[in-house]
């Protein structure tokens, strides 16, 4: 199982806006990690421009990040496969 951390700073708005963004990110990460091998520790840091994006754009950004990191379908580091 992968462990996920999400960081949303105070510069992104009040508590309601930060929590909404955190929930959206958590949902997008869960959907994108469906194809990712378990065993990673990931930390996502929300940037200010992410607050103005809608759900499909956030999902596309998370998917693109995981592809750039070559985590989609990869075996976790240290695994004996």
Order of alpha helices (4+ residues) and beta strands (2+ residues): beta-alpha-beta-alpha
